[in-house]
Amino acid sequence: MKKVIVQDTDFDLLETLTFLLEDASFEVLPIMHYKDVAAQISSFNPHLVLLDFRLSGVECTCLCESIKKDFPELPVLALSCNHNIQKEYASAGFDDYISKPFDIDHLLAVLGKY
């Protein structure tokens, strides 16, 4: 079973993502606050991480850079309602991004790549 950490500040979206991914046979660790993600990586040992790329993106970008420094092989994907972050997410080290609102089939296809 693939393990994924999902971080999002919207509780309802986090709950929905958790349900969808568990239904697709992922083991999910849902986290609301980005500051709690790094501490959970070593103990949960995820196959990938989904981070909420909020409007400013600063916290998420710094967290991605930190994760990539300590776990360079761990795929980190951005979840964003901003549709123009291609340059930002790539330069910050994200492996990919998923636009919000997302299509469930597209979400699972992107996760399936990693």
C-alpha positions in Angstrom: 0.0 0.0 0.0 1.4 3.4 -1.0 1.7 5.9 1.8 1.0 9.6 1.3 1.1 12.7 3.5 -1.6 15.2 2.5 -1.3 18.7 3.9 -4.1 21.2 3.4 -5.4 24.1 5.5 -9.0 23.5 4.4 -10.4 20.9 6.7 -13.2 19.8 4.4 -10.8 19.4 1.4 -8.3 17.5 3.6 -11.1 15.2 4.7 -12.3 14.7 1.1 -8.7 14.0 -0.1 -8.2 11.5 2.7 -11.4 9.7 1.9 -10.7 9.6 -1.9 -7.1 8.4 -1.5 -8.0 5.8 1.1 -10.7 4.5 -1.2 -8.0 4.2 -3.9 -5.9 2.0 -1.5 -3.5 4.7 -0.3 -2.5 4.9 3.4 -3.0 8.6 4.2 -1.6 10.8 6.9 -3.7 14.0 6.8 -2.1 17.2 8.2 -3.6 20.6 8.5 -0.6 22.8 9.4 2.5 22.8 7.2 4.8 23.0 10.2 3.8 19.5 11.2 4.8 17.8 7.9 8.6 17.6 8.2 8.4 16.0 11.6 6.1 13.2 10.3 8.2 12.2 7.3 10.7 10.0 9.1 8.1 8.2 11.2 5.4 7.7 8.5 7.8 7.0 5.7 5.6 8.2 2.8 6.0 7.4 -0.9 4.9 11.0 -1.7 3.8 14.3 -0.1 1.0 16.6 -1.2 1.4 20.2 0.0 -1.2 23.0 -0.1 0.4 25.8 -2.2 -1.5 28.7 -0.8 -1.9 32.1 -2.5 1.6 33.3 -1.3 3.2 29.9 -1.6 6.1 31.0 0.7 5.6 28.5 3.5 5.0 25.7 1.1 8.0 26.6 -1.1 10.3 26.7 1.9 8.9 23.4 3.2 9.4 21.7 -0.2 13.0 22.9 -0.3 13.6 21.5 3.2 12.0 18.2 2.4 14.1 17.9 -0.8 17.2 18.7 1.1 16.6 15.9 3.6 14.8 13.4 1.4 15.8 14.2 -2.2 14.1 11.1 -3.7 10.7 11.8 -2.0 8.2 13.2 -4.6 6.6 16.4 -3.4 3.5 17.7 -5.2 1.8 21.1 -4.9 -2.0 21.4 -4.6 -3.0 24.8 -5.8 -5.9 26.9 -6.9 -3.4 29.1 -8.7 -3.2 27.9 -12.2 -0.1 29.9 -13.1 2.5 28.4 -10.7 4.4 26.2 -13.2 7.6 28.2 -12.9 7.3 28.7 -9.2 6.6 25.1 -8.3 9.4 23.8 -10.6 12.0 26.2 -9.3 11.1 25.3 -5.7 11.7 21.7 -6.3 8.2 20.3 -6.6 7.9 17.2 -8.8 4.5 18.1 -10.0 1.3 20.0 -9.1 -2.4 19.4 -9.1 -4.8 22.2 -9.7 -7.8 22.9 -7.4 -10.5 22.1 -8.0 -9.2 18.8 -9.2 -10.7 16.0 -11.2 -10.4 12.7 -9.2 -9.2 10.7 -12.2 -6.5 13.3 -12.9 -5.5 13.4 -9.2 -5.1 9.6 -9.2 -3.2 9.6 -12.5 -0.7 12.2 -11.3 -0.2 10.3 -8.0 0.2 7.1 -10.0 3.3 8.5 -11.8 5.1 8.5 -8.5 
